[in-house]
Amino acid sequence: MENTILILCADARETRNLQSLLKGLGAPSLAFSKKEKMAEAIGRTPCLAALIDLDSVPLRSRHIKQLVSPSPGLMILCVSRSRYHPELADAISTDIHACIAKPVNPEELRFWLKSLREKKGEDQK
């Protein structure tokens, strides 16, 4: 389960799309439509990262910090059609590793997953 990606997305079609992309890249996933449910799972589910759809779940920096607090070192990737998220300025500088443009390019997602796996491996040394 350490390779699992937790998905936070309130759009059912987008959730299926993200899960399909991750499955194709060999990364199992668990999806949540509410940030509270994902927050509950973060503390008890060993995972590689959280993937958050900023278009379907509006979040601010404090929400990201709340998600990260039970699992320090949790790596966060975001997906969005927008390139600009001033409401996440603090989280982007401290907690969000990347924001991927929609539609998600599988090769870009593969790159970020590989990068996160390498970073997690370095952190465990």
Backbone torsions as a table, in degrees:
resi	resn	phi	psi	omega
1	MET	NA	-11.5	-178.3
2	GLU	-65.5	-14.0	179.2
3	ASN	-93.9	-0.6	-175.8
4	THR	-68.5	141.8	174.9
5	ILE	-109.3	124.7	175.1
6	LEU	-88.7	127.0	-177.6
7	ILE	-107.3	132.5	172.5
8	LEU	-115.8	108.6	-176.7
9	CYS	-156.2	128.6	-179.0
10	ALA	-92.3	-4.1	-179.8
11	ASP	-99.6	114.9	-174.9
12	ALA	-60.0	-41.1	-179.3
13	ARG	-65.9	-44.0	179.1
14	GLU	-66.0	-36.8	177.1
15	THR	-60.9	-47.6	178.6
16	ARG	-60.2	-40.3	179.4
17	ASN	-63.0	-47.6	180.0
18	LEU	-63.7	-42.3	178.9
19	GLN	-63.9	-38.8	178.0
20	SER	-64.2	-44.6	177.5
21	LEU	-59.9	-46.3	-178.9
22	LEU	-64.9	-41.6	178.4
23	LYS	-60.4	-42.4	177.9
24	GLY	-63.0	-23.5	178.9
25	LEU	-97.3	7.1	177.4
26	GLY	76.6	22.8	-179.6
27	ALA	-114.4	112.8	176.2
28	PRO	-66.7	155.4	-178.4
29	SER	-141.4	156.7	171.2
30	LEU	-126.6	130.9	-175.6
31	ALA	-109.9	145.6	178.3
32	PHE	-135.3	144.3	178.2
33	SER	-102.5	-10.7	179.5
34	LYS	-127.4	138.8	-177.0
35	LYS	-63.6	-30.1	179.7
36	GLU	-65.0	-40.5	179.4
37	LYS	-67.8	-39.4	178.1
38	MET	-66.1	-41.0	-180.0
39	ALA	-59.8	-39.9	177.5
40	GLU	-61.4	-41.4	-176.8
41	ALA	-73.5	-30.7	-175.5
42	ILE	-58.2	-43.0	-178.6
43	GLY	-68.4	-25.4	-176.1
44	ARG	-112.8	-3.2	-177.0
45	THR	-114.6	113.5	175.8
46	PRO	-66.1	128.1	-176.7
47	CYS	-146.1	161.7	176.8
48	LEU	-80.2	-42.8	-174.4
49	ALA	-164.5	170.5	171.0
50	ALA	-112.5	137.4	178.0
51	LEU	-116.5	116.0	-172.5
52	ILE	-115.4	127.2	175.8
53	ASP	-88.2	102.8	-176.8
54	LEU	-70.2	-18.5	179.6
55	ASP	-76.2	-31.1	-176.1
56	SER	-101.3	-19.4	179.8
57	VAL	-128.2	97.4	-179.0
58	PRO	-68.6	123.5	-179.5
59	LEU	-129.0	158.1	172.9
60	ARG	-119.1	171.3	-178.5
61	SER	-55.3	-39.7	-178.8
62	ARG	-63.1	-33.0	177.8
63	HIS	-67.2	-40.4	178.4
64	ILE	-63.2	-44.6	179.5
65	LYS	-61.1	-38.8	177.7
66	GLN	-64.7	-38.0	178.4
67	LEU	-67.5	-37.8	-176.3
68	VAL	-78.2	-29.8	-171.6
69	SER	-56.0	-40.0	180.0
70	PRO	-73.0	-13.5	-177.7
71	SER	-138.8	76.3	-179.7
72	PRO	-54.6	138.0	-178.2
73	GLY	91.9	-3.5	176.2
74	LEU	-59.2	128.1	-178.9
75	MET	-94.3	135.2	-175.4
76	ILE	-119.7	129.9	170.6
77	LEU	-114.8	143.3	176.6
78	CYS	-120.4	154.1	172.3
79	VAL	-127.2	143.6	-177.8
80	SER	-166.1	152.7	172.6
81	ARG	-79.8	-24.2	-179.2
82	SER	-87.8	145.1	177.2
83	ARG	-95.3	-8.4	-172.0
84	TYR	-123.6	121.9	-179.4
85	HIS	-135.5	74.8	-178.5
86	PRO	-61.7	-26.7	179.6
87	GLU	-68.4	-11.7	-179.6
88	LEU	-112.4	17.2	-174.5
89	ALA	-53.4	-47.0	-179.3
90	ASP	-66.1	-44.7	-178.0
91	ALA	-67.4	-33.9	179.2
92	ILE	-64.2	-35.3	-179.1
93	SER	-79.7	-18.4	-175.8
94	THR	-122.3	-36.3	-169.0
95	ASP	-119.3	-26.7	-177.3
96	ILE	-91.5	123.9	-178.1
97	HIS	-82.2	-33.6	179.6
98	ALA	-162.9	152.8	172.0
99	CYS	-121.2	116.4	-175.2
100	ILE	-97.5	133.6	-179.7
101	ALA	-73.3	143.1	172.9
102	LYS	-88.9	148.2	-6.3
103	PRO	-67.9	142.9	-174.9
104	VAL	-68.4	126.0	176.2
105	ASN	-83.1	122.2	-178.1
106	PRO	-56.8	-34.8	179.8
107	GLU	-69.2	-37.3	176.6
108	GLU	-66.2	-42.3	177.8
109	LEU	-63.4	-41.2	176.9
110	ARG	-58.6	-44.6	178.6
111	PHE	-57.9	-48.5	-177.4
112	TRP	-67.6	-37.9	177.3
113	LEU	-64.2	-41.9	177.7
114	LYS	-62.1	-44.2	179.3
115	SER	-61.0	-42.9	-179.9
116	LEU	-66.9	-39.7	177.8
117	ARG	-62.3	-42.8	178.6
118	GLU	-64.4	-43.7	179.6
119	LYS	-62.6	-44.1	179.8
120	LYS	-62.5	-38.7	177.0
121	GLY	-63.4	-40.6	178.1
122	GLU	-66.9	-39.6	-178.8
123	ASP	-66.7	-26.2	-177.7
124	GLN	-87.7	-4.7	179.1
125	LYS	-77.4	NA	NA
